[in-house]
Amino acid sequence: MAAALLSAVPAGAATRTSGQSGPYYVAVGASEAVGVQPVPDHPHGVRTDQGYADDLTAMEQHRWPGLRLVDFGCPGITAQGALDGVGACRYPSGSELGTAVRFIEGHPGEVVLATVDFGFNDIWPCLTHHHVDERCVSTAIGRVARAVPEILAELRAAGDRRLLIVGLQHSDPYVADAHFGQVAFADATVTVFDRLNDVLSAAYARAGAVVAQVPDTGSNAAAPDAVETACAQTWMCTDRNIHPTPAGYRVIAGAIASAIARGRTRAG
């Protein structure tokens, strides 16, 4: 990779920077934060160096020369799980957020950027078998609304005034189900993701974080351009996998870069 990257596994992310200095970019989140993509031997996906955090690190070298990525993301983790340490990943400080906070506090003035990417794993269990479980969705979004502000507050308290926090919205991969004739389900999921993004954006704004307005596919999932976009930017139409393609990750990175530019302008 052209950029100076430090993509660490969760259990060692906070210790692999010994003897190195920033500027650092800290990524917290779930599978998209670590660039999960399907490969032949692992159709559900493995972490790669082709995710949005990697792309963003390369894109932002002009702003922060020598920017290093420290990625604490954990595939499958929920927003509350990141706080409580409940998930598939093991962390030195017991949880994803606790370990990220420890890293930021241990590198005063060196962490210039943090991205926050939670919520998807809270709602996807409500969208199985081409059915939207509305009660499940409401409960899940309620959990996100409680957990994400706490995540943002702890990151803000750990950093200094130079730490720019960017919170991500989520695009809707299930729009691609319209490609297979599940138009009503695809349309229903758009409403779910709109609700989730509204809650996330409000939490980000209250915390003084900048919102990365990840492009959605529009309000009509049956529109050919919406389906085409979903098929191009996720693996849904080829591998039935919700994760972004490399092109999809670049779109997310571009949305974060735009948010950074807004945040830097606002700050100064």
N, C-alpha and C positions, 0 to 999 in steps of 0.2 A: 504494500500500500504506500502511496505517496506521503500520506500524513503520518505523524508520529503517534502511533496508537498504543494503548495499554489496555487491551481487552482481557480482563481477568475473569476467571471462574469465581463465582460468588464467595466460596470459602477462603479464597486467597486475595481477593481484590484489594483489600485494605492494607495488605502487606507487601505487595509486589512493587511498590513505588519507593522502597528503601533506597536512599541515596540519590533520588531524583527530585527535581523541583518542577513546579507548575510552569505555565498555567494548566489547570486541570478542568476537565468536563466530567461531571458525575451524572450518570444515567441511572435512574431507578424506574422500575416498571416490571412488565411481564415478558412474554415471549418476543413481542415486536421490539422491545428494548434491546434484546440480544440478537436480533437478526435471524430468528428461527425461519428456516425454509426446509421444504421436503427434499430428500435425496433418495435415490433408489433403495438403499438398505434401510432407510428410516422414513417411511412415507408420512408419518405424523410430523416430522421436522426435527432438525438439529440446529444448534446455534451456529452462526456463520459470521464472517467478517464482511458481509454484504448487507448489513442492516442500516437503518436510518442513523443510528448513533455513529457508525463508522463513516457513512457518507457525510454526515454533518461535521465530524471532526476534520475531514479533509476540506470541506467547503469553508470552514471558519478559520483556516490558517492565516488568511489575510488580516483578520481582526485580532486574533490571538496567536502570534507566531509560536510554533512549538507546542500548540495545544495537545494535551494528552487525554485520552479517554480512559476513564475508570468505570466499568460497567457492572453494576450490582444487580441487574435484572434477573428475574427468575421465571422461567416458563410456567404458566398455569397459576401463578399467584394472584390472589385477590387483593383488594385495597386493604381490608382489615388484616389479611394474612401477612402483608408487608409490615404491619405494625406489631403483630403478635408473634411472628416467627412461625406461622403455620403455612406449610408449603413443602415443595419437593427439594428445596435447596437448603444447605446448611451454611450458617454465617457465624463468624467469630464472635459477634456481639449478640447473637441469638435471633436476630431478625434482619431482614433486608434494610429497613429504614435505620435501625439502630447502628448497623455497620456502616452505612453511608454517612450518618451523622458523625460517627466516630472518626471517619476519614476526614470529613470537612473540618472538624474541630482540631484534628491533628496536623492540618496543613493551613494554618491561618493566613488569609490573604492570597492563597494560591488557587483556590477553587473559584473560577470565574463564571461557570455556567452549570446549571443542573436542569435536567428534563424529568418530568413527572408523567408517567404513563400507566394509569390504572383504570379499572372499570370494566374492561371487556370481559374478563374472566368472571366477573360478578353476574353478568347478564346472559352469557351464552347458554348456561344450563336451562334458561327459560325459553330457549328458541330451538328446541330439539324436535325431530320428527315432523318438520315443516308445520310447526304449531307454535303460536305465541301464547305463553302462559302469563296472562296479564297480572295476576296476583303475584306470581313469582317475580315478574319484572318490577313491580312497585316495591316489593320488599328489597330486591337487590339494589335498586337505585337509592332507596333509603339508606342502605348500608354504605354505599359509595358517598352519599351526601354527608355522612357522619365521619367517615374515615379519611377522606381526601383532605379536608381542612386541617386535620391533625397532622397528616404527613407534611403538608405545606408549612405549618407552623414550626414543626421541628427542624425542617431544613432551613427555614429563615433564621431561626434562633442560632443554628450552628454556624451560619455563614456571616460575612460582614456585608457592608453596603455595596461592595463590588460584585457580590454573587447575584447573577441574573437567573431567575427561575422561570422556566417555560413549561406550561402545562399543555398536554396534548388532548385534542379532541379525537374522536374515533370515526373513521369511515365505516361503512356498512358492507361487509363482504357478502352478506346474504342476498343482496340485490342480484348477484350472479345466479341465484336459484331460478330467476325468471327465464334464464337461458334454457332451463330444463322443464319449463312449463309451469313452475310454481309461482305464478305471478301474484296471486293474492297473498301468499306468505311473504314474498319479497317486499311487497308494498307495506305489509304490516310491520316488518322489521325496520323499515325506514322511520316510522313513527317512534319506535323504541329507541333507536340511536339518536333521534332528535331530542328525545327526553333526556337521555344520558348526557348528551353534549351540553344541553342547557344547564343541567345541574353542575357539571364539571366547570363550565365557563364561569358560572356565578361564583363557584368556590375559588377558582383561580383569581378572579377579579378582586374578591374580598381580601385575598392574601397578598395582593400586590404582585402577583405573577403575571406574565404575559401569556396570552392564549395563542397556541399554534392552531390556526384554523385549517385543519386537515381537510382538503376538498372532499365534499360528499358527492353523491351521484344524483342529487336532485330529489324532488318529492314524488316523482313518478317512476317507480322501479321498472315498469314495463317499457319505458322509453328505450329505443334501440341504443342510443348513445350511452345511457346509464349502464345498461347491461354490458355493452362493449368495454366500457371503462372498468367495470368490476372484473370482467374476465381478463383484461390486460394487466391489472394492478394487483390481482390476487391469483392464487393457484386453484380457485374454486372450479373453473370450467375445464381444467385439465386433470387435476389430481384430487378434486373435492377437498381441498385444504384451504382453510380460512386465512392463512398467512400471506403477507404481501410477496409479490415477485420482486426481483431487484429493481425493476422500474417502479413498482409501488412504494418500495422503501425510499427511493430517490424523491418521489412526490412528497412523502412525509418529511424528509429532510429539508426539502425546499420550503415547506410550510413553517418548519421550525426556524429556518434561516430568516424568513420574512418576519417572524415574530421577534427574533433577536434584533433585527434592524429597527423595528418599532420600539422595542424596549430600550435600546441604546439611545435612540433619539429622544425618548421620553425622559431618560435619566440625565441627559446632558447636553 
